[in-house]
Amino acid sequence: MSIIVGLGNPGDEYRRTRHNAGFRVVRMLAQELGVRMRSSGGDYLIGKGNISGRDVLLVLPLTYMNRSGLAIAHLLQERGESPDVLLVVCDDVNMPLGSLRVRRKGGDGGNRGLESIIQALGTEEFARLRLGVGKPEENPDLADFVLREFAADEVSVAEVMETEAREVARAVVVDGLDTAMNTHNKTVGSEESTAA
């Protein structure tokens, strides 16, 4: 069983923001797989699907980004699963817009959702798929920046990135983490790939 978690904030006002890139990728995957995301009766939406014969749970925490760890810890406890089944999909302001990176483990990189998950689970040992959303050039109020929508000239790049991220998430489930890292760690539009 793989569990793919998209990070973001619930509510229409956040739907198109940079911070909700993870939400959008998981929703796209759910739509592609014909999975209906349902309330858990608690702090996340969940849907069960199948990718190439492999069972997968799709999860969207409803606790807001800064408290994502509470929902994930609750989910794992309820399911009797360990963090090594997770793939967390999230935005990253430290990566150029349009870039993707799959990691086996690591720190939070300034992402409050990852920070919350690491604190709640007591480990950094879970896979994550980071989506580069860029960084403000001046007056770097990152909290404000990630809660803004992409600029008009960024939308097409972001859409390509999110579509590719959906395919990367599928690849992690089907081909395994190592293969996905070697194949997909790159900037959208680039032929170069690097394992990390």
C-alpha positions as CSV (number, residue, x, y, z in Angstrom):
1,M,0.0,0.0,0.0
2,S,1.3,3.4,-1.0
3,I,-0.1,6.6,0.5
4,I,0.2,9.8,-1.6
5,V,-0.4,12.9,0.4
6,G,-0.9,16.3,-1.2
7,L,-0.2,19.3,1.0
8,G,-2.2,22.5,0.9
9,N,-4.9,24.5,2.6
10,P,-8.6,23.7,2.3
11,G,-11.1,26.3,1.0
12,D,-11.7,27.9,-2.4
13,E,-9.7,31.0,-1.5
14,Y,-6.5,28.8,-1.5
15,R,-7.4,26.6,-4.5
16,R,-5.1,28.2,-7.0
17,T,-2.2,29.4,-4.7
18,R,1.4,28.2,-5.0
19,H,1.0,26.6,-1.6
20,N,-1.7,24.3,-2.9
21,A,0.4,22.7,-5.7
22,G,0.4,19.4,-3.8
23,F,-3.4,19.5,-3.4
24,R,-3.8,20.0,-7.1
25,V,-1.5,17.2,-8.1
26,V,-3.3,14.7,-5.9
27,R,-6.7,15.9,-7.1
28,M,-5.5,15.4,-10.7
29,L,-4.4,11.9,-9.9
30,A,-7.7,11.1,-8.2
31,Q,-9.6,12.4,-11.3
32,E,-7.4,10.3,-13.6
33,L,-7.9,7.2,-11.5
34,G,-11.6,7.8,-11.0
35,V,-11.2,8.1,-7.3
36,R,-13.7,10.1,-5.3
37,M,-12.1,11.9,-2.3
38,R,-14.3,11.4,0.7
39,S,-14.3,12.8,4.2
40,S,-12.6,10.6,6.7
41,G,-14.9,12.0,9.4
42,G,-11.8,13.6,10.8
43,D,-9.0,15.8,9.6
44,Y,-8.4,14.6,6.0
45,L,-10.1,13.6,2.7
46,I,-9.2,10.2,1.5
47,G,-9.7,8.0,-1.6
48,K,-8.6,4.5,-2.5
49,G,-7.4,3.7,-6.0
50,N,-5.3,1.3,-8.0
51,I,-2.2,2.1,-10.1
52,S,-1.1,-0.8,-12.3
53,G,-2.4,-3.3,-9.9
54,R,-1.0,-1.6,-6.8
55,D,-3.3,-0.3,-4.1
56,V,-2.9,3.4,-3.3
57,L,-4.5,5.8,-0.9
58,L,-4.8,9.5,-1.9
59,V,-5.0,11.9,1.0
60,L,-5.6,15.6,1.4
61,P,-5.1,17.0,5.0
62,L,-7.8,19.4,6.1
63,T,-5.8,20.8,9.0
64,Y,-4.2,23.7,7.0
65,M,-0.6,23.5,6.0
66,N,1.0,24.3,9.3
67,R,-0.7,21.4,11.0
68,S,-0.5,18.8,8.3
69,G,1.4,16.5,10.6
70,L,-1.5,16.0,12.9
71,A,-3.6,14.6,10.0
72,I,-0.8,12.4,8.7
73,A,0.0,11.0,12.2
74,H,-3.7,10.3,12.7
75,L,-4.0,8.6,9.3
76,L,-0.9,6.3,9.9
77,Q,-2.1,5.4,13.4
78,E,-5.6,4.5,12.2
79,R,-4.2,2.4,9.3
80,G,-1.4,0.8,11.3
81,E,1.1,2.0,8.7
82,S,4.6,3.4,9.0
83,P,6.0,6.6,7.4
84,D,7.9,4.6,4.8
85,V,4.7,4.1,2.8
86,L,4.3,7.9,2.3
87,L,4.9,10.1,-0.7
88,V,4.2,13.7,0.3
89,V,3.7,16.1,-2.6
90,C,4.4,19.8,-1.7
91,D,5.5,23.1,-3.0
92,D,9.1,24.3,-2.6
93,V,10.2,28.0,-2.8
94,N,13.8,27.0,-2.9
95,M,13.5,25.4,-6.3
96,P,13.0,27.2,-9.6
97,L,9.4,27.4,-11.0
98,G,8.7,24.2,-13.0
99,S,11.3,22.0,-11.4
100,L,10.6,18.7,-9.7
101,R,12.6,16.6,-7.2
102,V,11.8,13.3,-5.6
103,R,13.7,12.7,-2.3
104,R,13.8,9.6,-0.1
105,K,14.1,11.7,3.1
106,G,15.3,15.1,4.2
107,G,14.6,18.2,6.1
108,D,11.6,20.5,5.7
109,G,13.3,23.0,3.4
110,G,11.3,25.8,4.9
111,N,7.9,24.2,4.1
112,R,5.7,24.4,7.1
113,G,3.7,21.3,6.1
114,L,6.8,19.2,5.9
115,E,8.0,20.7,9.2
116,S,4.7,19.7,10.9
117,I,4.9,16.2,9.5
118,I,8.5,15.7,10.7
119,Q,7.6,16.9,14.1
120,A,4.4,14.8,14.4
121,L,6.0,11.6,13.1
122,G,9.4,12.1,14.8
123,T,11.3,11.3,11.6
124,E,12.5,12.7,8.3
125,E,12.4,9.3,6.8
126,F,9.6,9.6,4.3
127,A,9.5,10.2,0.6
128,R,8.6,13.6,-0.8
129,L,8.0,15.1,-4.2
130,R,8.8,18.7,-4.3
131,L,7.4,21.1,-6.8
132,G,9.4,24.3,-7.5
133,V,7.1,27.4,-7.3
134,G,9.9,30.0,-7.4
135,K,10.8,32.7,-4.9
136,P,10.1,36.4,-4.7
137,E,12.9,38.5,-6.1
138,E,12.4,41.4,-3.6
139,N,10.9,41.7,-0.2
140,P,10.8,38.0,0.4
141,D,7.7,37.6,2.6
142,L,7.5,33.9,1.8
143,A,4.2,33.4,3.8
144,D,2.5,36.0,1.6
145,F,4.2,34.8,-1.6
146,V,3.1,31.1,-1.3
147,L,-0.5,32.2,-0.6
148,R,-0.6,34.1,-3.9
149,E,-1.6,32.6,-7.3
150,F,0.9,32.2,-10.0
151,A,1.4,35.2,-12.2
152,A,-0.1,35.1,-15.7
153,D,3.2,34.4,-17.4
154,E,3.9,31.5,-14.9
155,V,0.6,29.6,-15.2
156,S,1.5,27.5,-18.2
157,V,4.8,26.4,-16.6
158,A,3.1,25.6,-13.3
159,E,0.4,23.5,-15.2
160,V,3.1,21.5,-17.0
161,M,4.9,20.9,-13.7
162,E,1.8,19.8,-11.9
163,T,0.8,17.4,-14.7
164,E,4.3,15.9,-14.8
165,A,4.2,15.6,-11.0
166,R,1.1,13.5,-11.3
167,E,3.1,11.1,-13.6
168,V,6.0,11.1,-11.2
169,A,3.8,10.1,-8.3
170,R,2.5,7.2,-10.4
171,A,6.1,6.2,-11.3
172,V,7.0,6.1,-7.6
173,V,4.2,3.6,-7.0
174,V,4.8,1.5,-10.1
175,D,8.6,1.7,-10.6
176,G,9.8,2.4,-7.1
177,L,11.5,5.4,-5.5
178,D,15.0,4.9,-6.9
179,T,13.9,4.6,-10.5
180,A,11.6,7.6,-10.1
181,M,14.5,9.7,-8.7
182,N,16.8,8.7,-11.5
183,T,14.3,9.4,-14.2
184,H,12.3,12.4,-13.0
185,N,14.5,14.7,-10.9
186,K,14.8,17.5,-13.4
187,T,13.5,20.9,-14.5
188,V,10.5,20.8,-16.8
189,G,11.6,21.1,-20.3
190,S,15.1,19.9,-19.6
191,E,16.5,16.6,-20.7
192,E,18.9,16.3,-17.8
193,S,18.0,14.2,-14.8
194,T,19.8,13.7,-11.5
195,A,19.3,11.3,-8.6
196,A,19.0,12.9,-5.2
